[in-house]
Amino acid sequence: QVKVVESGGGLVQPGGSLRLSCVVSGISFRIAAMGWYRRAPGKQRELVGTIASDGRVNIVDSVKGRFTISRDNAKNTMYLQMNSLEPEDTAVYYCNTDLVHKYAWGQGTQVTVSP
């Protein structure tokens, strides 16, 4: 059974940075295409970016240049580095596969950007 556990969220001021982590178990992580997603208050969950098994990264336009994704296959972990955070980035952040058929969603990690 696949399990994902997100961590690293918190309260940060506008312009600040956070690094989120996603630990994955139950799959061969090194060949998994993964993604970060977020759900802002009152909105649907949306894609933030993806990372392929070969490390290629795609970031959505709304956060491109501020967010980046990386992975450490030895640790079965994916990261989301978020810089120049804005109040609009406030959301619960989740990780999951990039494939259509998703794993069971984790609880996510709350990111709040506020003065």
C-alpha positions as CSV (number, residue, x, y, z in Angstrom):
1,Q,0.0,0.0,0.0
2,V,1.4,3.4,-1.0
3,K,1.7,6.0,1.7
4,V,2.7,9.6,1.3
5,V,3.6,11.9,4.2
6,E,4.0,15.6,3.7
7,S,5.8,17.9,6.2
8,G,7.5,21.3,6.5
9,G,4.6,23.7,6.3
10,G,4.1,26.6,8.7
11,L,3.5,30.3,9.0
12,V,5.8,32.5,7.0
13,Q,5.8,36.2,6.2
14,P,5.4,37.4,2.6
15,G,8.7,37.1,0.8
16,G,9.8,34.3,2.9
17,S,10.8,30.7,2.0
18,L,9.8,27.2,3.0
19,R,10.9,23.7,2.0
20,L,8.3,21.0,2.0
21,S,9.1,17.3,2.1
22,C,7.2,14.3,0.9
23,V,8.2,10.8,2.0
24,V,6.8,8.0,-0.1
25,S,6.6,4.3,0.9
26,G,5.2,1.3,-0.8
27,I,6.5,1.9,-4.3
28,S,9.7,1.9,-6.2
29,F,10.1,5.6,-5.7
30,R,13.1,6.0,-8.0
31,I,10.9,5.3,-11.1
32,A,7.9,7.2,-9.9
33,A,6.7,10.4,-11.5
34,M,5.5,12.6,-8.7
35,G,3.8,15.9,-8.2
36,W,3.0,18.6,-5.7
37,Y,-0.6,19.9,-5.4
38,R,-2.3,22.5,-3.3
39,R,-5.7,23.4,-2.1
40,A,-6.3,27.0,-1.2
41,P,-9.3,27.9,1.1
42,G,-12.5,27.7,-0.9
43,K,-10.8,26.4,-4.0
44,Q,-10.2,23.1,-5.7
45,R,-7.0,21.2,-5.4
46,E,-4.6,22.3,-8.1
47,L,-1.3,21.1,-9.5
48,V,1.8,23.0,-8.5
49,G,4.4,21.0,-10.4
50,T,5.8,17.6,-11.3
51,I,9.1,15.8,-11.3
52,A,9.8,12.8,-13.6
53,S,11.8,9.8,-12.6
54,D,14.8,11.3,-14.5
55,G,14.5,14.5,-12.6
56,R,12.8,16.7,-15.2
57,V,10.7,19.3,-13.5
58,N,7.6,21.2,-14.7
59,I,6.2,24.1,-12.7
60,V,2.9,25.8,-13.3
61,D,3.1,29.3,-14.6
62,S,1.6,30.9,-11.4
63,V,4.6,29.9,-9.3
64,K,7.3,29.5,-11.9
65,G,10.5,31.2,-10.9
66,R,9.6,31.0,-7.3
67,F,9.0,27.3,-6.6
68,T,11.1,24.3,-7.6
69,I,10.9,20.6,-7.1
70,S,13.7,18.1,-6.4
71,R,13.9,14.5,-5.3
72,D,16.3,12.3,-3.3
73,N,15.7,8.7,-4.4
74,A,17.9,7.3,-1.7
75,K,15.6,8.8,0.9
76,N,12.3,8.1,-1.0
77,T,11.7,11.8,-0.6
78,M,10.5,14.7,-2.9
79,Y,10.9,18.3,-2.0
80,L,9.2,21.6,-2.8
81,Q,11.3,24.7,-2.4
82,M,9.1,27.8,-2.2
83,N,10.7,31.2,-2.3
84,S,9.3,34.7,-2.4
85,L,6.1,33.4,-0.9
86,E,2.9,35.4,-1.4
87,P,-0.4,35.4,0.6
88,E,-2.0,33.7,-2.5
89,D,0.3,30.7,-1.8
90,T,-1.6,30.0,1.4
91,A,-3.0,26.5,1.0
92,V,-2.7,22.9,2.2
93,Y,0.1,21.3,0.1
94,Y,-0.1,17.6,-0.9
95,C,2.1,15.2,-2.8
96,N,1.0,12.4,-5.0
97,T,1.8,10.6,-8.2
98,D,1.8,12.5,-11.5
99,L,-0.3,9.7,-13.0
100,V,-4.1,9.9,-13.5
101,H,-4.8,7.2,-11.0
102,K,-3.7,8.8,-7.7
103,Y,-2.5,7.1,-4.6
104,A,-4.4,7.7,-1.4
105,W,-4.0,11.3,-0.5
106,G,-2.0,12.2,2.6
107,Q,-3.1,14.8,5.2
108,G,-1.0,17.5,3.5
109,T,0.9,20.2,5.2
110,Q,-0.5,23.7,5.8
111,V,1.3,26.7,4.5
112,T,0.1,30.1,5.6
113,V,1.7,33.3,4.2
114,S,0.7,36.3,6.3
115,P,2.4,39.4,7.8
